[in-house]
């Protein structure tokens, strides 16, 4: 990540941890294994005393996840510890991260999506119309025809779904006036 040739930019979507906990509990069946893995990865030196016991039902409901609520909340200890480390790094960034990190609040994205996304679109890079056109077809001159055919072989299904035609010949690839994109299925 520290290699300047990577030109790495980080867009970090952040959300109120209480909302994350609520989502994890609501999705308890989908996230129970993941929550257990997160809890098991916890550093035993940092473990705090839980407010709830393993049999606690969220909100006092008679039905509910019981232990799965407990594990979802236990996972939050690890998630928040990791979040704190990440945010401390963002506040005091190493040289390679300085100017290359953008935090976006989920709440802002939901309430004011256009206003919130404007800086997100401008953050990763600045592309002029000329650069975009060159970048669009750079692969056609950078890759050899056998390399192109290998990629097409590996990626035939997604290429078909996305509307990308397979190249028929080296000449077709080099003819930049011809597009290899038809109307996609998606």
C-alpha positions in Angstrom: 0.0 0.0 0.0 2.9 2.3 0.5 4.2 1.9 -3.1 3.7 5.4 -4.7 3.2 3.7 -8.1 -0.1 2.3 -6.8 -1.6 5.8 -6.5 -3.9 4.3 -3.8 -6.9 6.3 -2.8 -9.1 5.2 0.1 -12.8 6.0 0.3 -14.0 4.9 3.7 -17.8 4.5 4.2 -18.5 5.0 8.0 -21.7 4.5 9.9 -22.9 5.1 13.4 -21.8 1.9 15.3 -25.2 1.7 17.0 -26.9 1.5 13.6 -24.3 -1.2 12.6 -25.1 -3.2 15.7 -28.9 -2.9 15.1 -28.4 -4.1 11.5 -26.2 -7.0 12.6 -28.9 -8.0 15.1 -31.7 -7.7 12.6 -29.7 -9.8 10.2 -28.8 -12.3 12.9 -29.3 -15.4 10.7 -27.2 -14.1 7.9 -24.4 -12.8 10.1 -24.2 -15.2 13.0 -21.2 -17.1 11.6 -19.5 -13.9 10.7 -20.2 -12.4 14.1 -18.7 -15.5 15.8 -15.6 -15.3 13.6 -15.2 -11.6 14.5 -15.7 -12.4 18.2 -13.1 -15.2 18.0 -10.6 -12.8 16.4 -10.8 -10.5 19.4 -7.6 -9.7 21.1 -8.0 -11.2 24.6 -6.0 -8.4 26.2 -8.6 -5.8 25.2 -11.8 -7.7 26.1 -14.3 -5.6 28.1 -17.0 -6.9 30.4 -20.2 -7.2 28.5 -23.4 -5.4 29.7 -25.5 -8.3 28.6 -25.3 -12.0 29.2 -25.4 -14.7 26.5 -29.1 -15.4 27.1 -30.2 -11.8 26.8 -33.1 -11.0 24.4 -32.8 -7.6 22.7 -35.5 -5.2 23.8 -36.8 -7.7 26.3 -38.6 -9.6 23.6 -39.7 -13.2 24.4 -38.7 -14.3 20.9 -35.4 -13.3 19.4 -31.9 -14.3 18.9 -30.7 -14.7 22.5 -27.2 -15.8 22.0 -27.0 -14.4 18.4 -27.8 -10.9 19.8 -25.0 -11.4 22.3 -22.6 -12.5 19.6 -23.6 -9.6 17.3 -23.0 -7.1 20.1 -19.7 -8.9 21.0 -18.6 -8.5 17.4 -19.1 -4.8 17.8 -16.2 -4.7 20.3 -13.8 -6.0 17.6 -15.4 -3.9 14.9 -15.2 -0.7 16.9 -11.6 -1.4 18.0 -10.6 -1.8 14.4 -12.6 1.3 13.4 -10.8 3.3 16.1 -7.4 2.2 14.8 -8.4 3.1 11.3 -9.7 6.5 12.2 -6.6 7.3 14.3 -4.5 6.4 11.2 -6.7 8.7 9.1 -6.3 11.6 11.7 -2.5 11.1 11.8 -1.8 9.7 8.4 1.5 8.4 7.2 2.9 10.2 4.2 1.5 7.7 1.7 -2.1 8.2 3.0 -1.9 12.0 3.4 -4.4 13.5 0.9 -5.4 10.0 -0.3 -8.2 9.3 2.3 -11.8 10.3 2.3 -14.4 9.4 4.9 -18.0 9.4 3.9 -20.8 9.1 6.4 -23.5 6.7 5.5 -26.0 9.0 7.1 -25.0 11.9 4.8 -25.1 9.6 1.8 -28.7 8.7 2.6 -29.9 12.2 3.5 -28.1 14.2 0.8 -26.8 11.7 -1.8 -25.9 14.2 -4.5 -24.1 16.6 -2.2 -22.3 13.8 -0.6 -21.3 12.0 -3.8 -19.9 15.1 -5.5 -16.6 15.1 -3.5 -16.5 11.3 -3.8 -16.6 11.5 -7.7 -13.9 14.2 -7.6 -11.6 12.4 -5.1 -10.0 9.4 -6.8 -8.6 11.1 -9.8 -9.1 13.9 -12.3 -9.7 12.6 -15.8 -9.9 15.0 -18.8 -12.0 14.0 -21.8 -8.8 13.3 -23.7 -7.4 11.1 -20.9 -10.7 9.2 -20.7 -10.7 8.4 -24.4 -7.2 7.2 -24.3 -7.8 5.1 -21.2 -10.9 3.6 -22.7 -8.9 1.9 -25.4 -5.4 1.6 -23.9 -5.8 -2.1 -23.5 -6.2 -2.5 -27.2 -2.6 -1.4 -27.8 -1.1 -2.5 -24.4 -2.1 -6.2 -24.6 -1.0 -8.7 -27.2 -3.7 -10.5 -29.2 -2.9 -13.8 -27.3 -3.3 -11.9 -24.0 -6.6 -10.5 -25.1 -7.8 -13.9 -26.2 -6.8 -15.4 -22.8 -8.7 -12.7 -20.9 -11.7 -13.3 -23.2 -11.6 -17.0 -22.5 -11.5 -16.5 -18.7 -14.1 -13.8 -18.8 -16.5 -14.8 -21.5 -19.6 -15.0 -19.3 -19.3 -11.6 -17.6 -18.2 -10.0 -20.9 -21.3 -11.4 -22.7 -23.6 -10.2 -19.9 -22.0 -6.7 -19.9 -22.2 -6.5 -23.7 -18.5 -6.7 -24.7 -17.8 -8.5 -28.0 -14.9 -10.8 -28.4 -12.2 -9.6 -30.7 -12.1 -11.5 -34.0 -8.6 -10.6 -35.1 -5.5 -8.5 -34.2 -6.6 -6.0 -36.9 -10.0 -5.6 -35.3 -8.4 -4.9 -32.0 -6.1 -2.2 -33.4 -9.0 -0.5 -35.3 -9.8 2.1 -32.6 -12.7 3.5 -34.7 -14.6 0.2 -34.1 -16.3 -0.3 -30.7 -16.3 -3.8 -29.2 -19.3 -2.9 -27.0 -22.9 -3.7 -27.9 -26.1 -3.2 -25.9 -25.5 -5.1 -22.6 -28.1 -7.4 -21.0 -27.6 -5.5 -17.7 
